[in-house]
Amino acid sequence: MSFHRRVPLAIASSALALAFTGGCGSDGGGSTTGKRITLQTAISGEAAALSPFTTGFGWDVELSRAKVATSAFYYFDGPPPTASLSIPRRSLRERFASYFVGTAWAHPGHYQSGTALGEVIFSEPVVFDLFSPSPRRLPAGEGVTGIYRSARFVFPSTAPADAALAGHLAIAEGRAVKHGDAAATPIYFRLIADSDDIAMNVNEGAVDGCVLDETKVGADGTISAEIRPTVWLNLVDFSKIDPGSADHPTEAHSSGFSQGLTQLSAYHFSYSQ
């Protein structure tokens, strides 16, 4: 559990409302900062997760399904933290894993979100299938012009009605084999995470300080979110999961999986017109 002080979601929403109010009346001098804009929303899964990949713990993973639920995105002008700033104490295995995949820890350093510039809040939690063949368009959000630098990904407090999620907030299914061991027994897994698992790592389901490629936003455009399951699974120790079978994968909660779901680097945002 992080003890890093964070801005509650309600306060951030209020700050954004003030930004909208102030922005509407602040453009008399021709400023490009603070004008109200519409932000379309798109979400996609990373291409790397569609092919076999090797995790930081040395497992070759081939995913067959991955889904996640989200309830909101928020955008800020504060720069994202980096993994080199005040990284929480980690075990030897976690430090070793970080050399394989660049893992931005959930709350490295002292992230200051700065001014809230935009948001999209979904009336019902959105369930995204990371194996969708193309980016999915979501409801539009709103914002104000300015320099966008970081984002917040929010998990819903309760699971949406979705047959594949089956009451969970995120799942990842597939096959894992120990890298370099030709005789290793494959692990067929179905990793699941609930709100209690997420709450072990972040407050209010909010993954704060995700990278939003720094951009001077001056007009309506699209915020795209890329979800990265390779980060979700980077710290999973599959040796602790029963092998299962292709027809009956072993369903399991994993601390490594819930940690991966709440890593900053698991969610990457960008703006385009």
C-alpha positions in Angstrom: 0.0 0.0 0.0 1.4 3.4 -0.9 1.5 6.1 1.6 2.0 8.7 -1.1 -0.4 11.7 -0.6 -2.8 11.9 -3.5 -5.5 14.3 -4.6 -8.9 12.7 -4.1 -11.0 12.2 -7.3 -13.7 14.5 -6.0 -11.2 17.4 -5.5 -9.7 16.8 -9.0 -13.2 16.9 -10.5 -13.9 20.2 -8.7 -10.6 21.6 -9.9 -11.5 20.7 -13.4 -14.9 22.3 -13.1 -13.2 25.5 -12.0 -10.8 25.3 -14.9 -13.7 25.1 -17.3 -15.4 28.0 -15.6 -12.3 30.1 -15.5 -11.3 29.1 -19.1 -14.6 30.3 -20.6 -13.9 33.9 -19.5 -10.1 34.0 -19.9 -9.8 34.2 -23.7 -10.4 37.9 -24.2 -6.7 38.6 -24.9 -6.3 35.9 -27.5 -4.7 33.4 -25.1 -4.5 29.7 -26.3 -4.7 28.5 -22.7 -8.0 27.8 -21.0 -10.4 27.6 -23.9 -13.0 24.8 -23.6 -12.6 21.9 -26.0 -14.1 18.5 -26.7 -11.9 15.5 -26.4 -12.9 12.3 -28.3 -11.7 9.1 -26.6 -10.1 6.0 -28.1 -8.7 2.9 -26.4 -6.6 0.1 -27.8 -4.4 -2.8 -26.7 -0.6 -2.9 -27.3 0.5 -4.9 -30.3 3.2 -6.7 -28.3 0.6 -8.5 -26.2 -0.8 -10.2 -29.3 2.4 -12.2 -29.8 4.3 -14.3 -27.3 6.5 -12.2 -25.0 8.9 -12.9 -22.1 8.2 -11.4 -18.6 10.7 -10.0 -16.1 10.4 -13.2 -14.1 11.5 -15.2 -17.1 8.3 -16.7 -18.4 7.3 -17.0 -22.0 3.7 -15.9 -22.1 1.1 -16.3 -24.9 -2.2 -14.6 -24.1 -5.5 -15.8 -25.4 -7.7 -13.3 -23.7 -7.4 -10.0 -21.7 -10.1 -7.7 -20.6 -10.3 -4.7 -18.3 -13.0 -2.4 -16.9 -12.5 1.4 -16.5 -14.8 4.1 -15.2 -12.9 7.4 -16.1 -9.8 9.0 -17.4 -8.5 12.4 -16.2 -5.8 14.6 -17.7 -3.3 17.0 -16.0 -0.5 19.4 -16.7 1.8 17.9 -14.0 4.6 15.8 -15.5 4.5 12.1 -14.8 6.9 10.7 -12.2 9.8 8.5 -13.3 11.0 5.2 -11.9 14.3 6.8 -10.9 12.6 9.1 -8.3 12.3 7.7 -4.8 11.4 4.2 -5.9 9.7 2.2 -3.1 11.9 -0.6 -1.6 11.6 -3.7 -3.8 12.6 -7.3 -3.4 15.6 -8.6 -5.2 13.3 -10.4 -7.7 11.5 -7.2 -8.4 14.7 -5.3 -9.0 15.9 -8.1 -11.3 12.6 -8.0 -13.2 12.9 -4.2 -13.8 15.9 -4.8 -16.0 13.9 -6.8 -18.4 10.8 -4.5 -18.8 10.8 -0.9 -17.9 8.4 -0.9 -15.0 7.1 2.5 -13.8 6.0 1.8 -10.2 2.6 2.9 -9.1 3.8 5.9 -7.1 7.5 6.6 -7.6 8.6 10.0 -6.3 6.1 12.6 -5.3 3.8 13.0 -8.2 2.1 16.4 -8.4 -0.8 16.2 -10.8 -1.0 20.0 -11.2 -4.0 21.5 -12.9 -6.8 19.3 -14.1 -7.2 20.0 -17.8 -9.7 17.3 -19.0 -11.7 14.2 -18.2 -14.0 11.6 -19.5 -16.3 9.9 -17.0 -18.3 6.9 -18.3 -21.9 6.7 -17.2 -21.4 2.9 -17.0 -18.0 1.2 -16.7 -16.4 0.4 -20.0 -15.2 -3.1 -20.6 -12.4 -3.3 -23.2 -11.2 -6.4 -24.9 -7.5 -6.0 -25.6 -7.8 -8.4 -28.6 -10.1 -6.0 -30.4 -8.8 -5.8 -34.0 -9.0 -1.9 -34.0 -9.1 0.9 -31.5 -12.5 1.3 -29.8 -14.2 4.7 -29.8 -15.6 5.6 -26.4 -17.8 8.5 -25.3 -16.3 12.0 -25.7 -14.8 13.9 -22.8 -14.3 17.6 -22.2 -11.3 19.7 -21.4 -9.5 23.1 -21.7 -6.6 24.0 -23.8 -3.1 23.9 -22.2 -0.1 21.6 -22.0 -1.1 18.0 -21.2 1.5 15.8 -19.5 0.0 13.1 -17.4 -3.2 11.1 -16.9 -5.2 9.0 -14.4 -6.7 5.7 -15.3 -9.6 4.8 -12.9 -10.9 1.3 -12.2 -14.6 1.1 -11.3 -15.5 0.3 -7.7 -17.8 -2.6 -8.8 -17.5 -5.0 -11.6 -19.6 -4.4 -14.7 -21.9 -7.0 -16.2 -19.7 -8.9 -18.6 -19.7 -12.6 -19.2 -15.9 -12.9 -19.7 -15.1 -10.8 -16.7 -17.6 -12.8 -14.6 -17.7 -10.3 -11.8 -14.0 -9.2 -11.9 -12.4 -5.9 -12.9 -9.7 -7.5 -15.1 -8.7 -10.9 -16.4 -5.8 -12.3 -18.4 -5.9 -15.8 -19.8 -3.2 -17.8 -21.6 -0.2 -20.1 -21.4 3.1 -19.6 -19.7 6.3 -21.7 -20.0 9.6 -21.1 -18.2 11.9 -19.4 -20.6 14.8 -21.6 -21.8 13.4 -24.8 -20.2 12.3 -27.2 -23.0 11.0 -29.7 -20.5 9.0 -27.2 -18.5 5.3 -27.9 -17.9 3.1 -25.2 -19.4 1.0 -23.2 -17.0 -2.5 -22.6 -18.3 -3.8 -19.7 -16.3 -6.8 -17.3 -15.9 -5.6 -14.4 -13.7 -8.3 -12.3 -12.1 -8.4 -9.1 -10.1 -11.2 -7.5 -8.1 -11.6 -4.1 -6.4 -10.0 -5.5 -3.2 -6.9 -6.6 -5.2 -6.7 -3.1 -6.8 -7.1 -1.4 -3.4 -4.0 -3.2 -2.2 -1.9 -0.9 -4.5 -3.9 2.3 -5.3 -6.6 4.4 -3.6 -10.1 4.7 -5.1 -9.1 2.6 -8.0 -7.0 5.4 -9.5 -3.7 4.8 -11.2 -2.2 8.3 -11.0 0.7 9.8 -13.1 0.4 7.7 -16.3 2.4 9.2 -19.2 0.4 11.4 -21.5 2.8 12.4 -24.3 3.5 16.0 -23.6 1.5 18.1 -26.0 0.3 21.7 -26.3 -3.4 21.1 -26.8 -5.0 24.1 -28.6 -8.1 22.6 -30.2 -10.6 19.7 -30.2 -8.9 16.4 -30.6 -8.7 12.8 -29.5 -7.1 11.3 -26.4 -6.0 7.7 -27.1 -5.3 5.2 -24.3 -3.1 2.2 -24.9 -3.4 -0.7 -22.5 -0.3 -2.8 -22.0 -0.9 -6.4 -20.7 2.9 -7.1 -20.9 3.2 -4.8 -17.9 0.3 -6.5 -16.1 2.1 -9.8 -16.2 5.7 -8.7 -15.8 5.8 -9.5 -12.1 3.7 -12.7 -12.0 5.4 -15.8 -10.6 3.6 -18.5 -12.6 5.4 -21.2 -10.6 2.9 -20.6 -7.8 -0.1 -21.4 -10.1 -1.2 -25.0 -10.8 -0.6 -26.1 -14.4 -4.2 -26.5 -15.4 -5.0 -27.4 -19.0 -5.9 -25.6 -22.2 -9.6 -26.5 -21.6 -9.5 -25.8 -17.9 -7.0 -23.1 -17.0 -6.3 -22.5 -13.4 -8.1 -19.4 -12.1 -6.1 -17.5 -9.6 -5.6 -14.2 -7.8 -2.0 -13.1 -8.1 -0.3 -10.3 -6.2 2.0 -9.8 -9.2 -1.0 -9.4 -11.5 -2.7 -6.9 -9.2 0.5 -5.0 -8.9 1.0 -5.0 -12.7 -2.5 -3.7 -13.2 -1.7 -0.6 -11.2 1.7 0.2 -12.7 1.9 3.6 -14.4 3.5 2.1 -17.5 0.5 -0.2 -18.0 -1.5 2.8 -19.5 -0.1 5.2 -22.0 -2.0 8.2 -23.3 -1.6 10.5 -26.3 -3.4 13.4 -28.0 -4.0 13.8 -31.7 -6.2 16.0 -33.9 
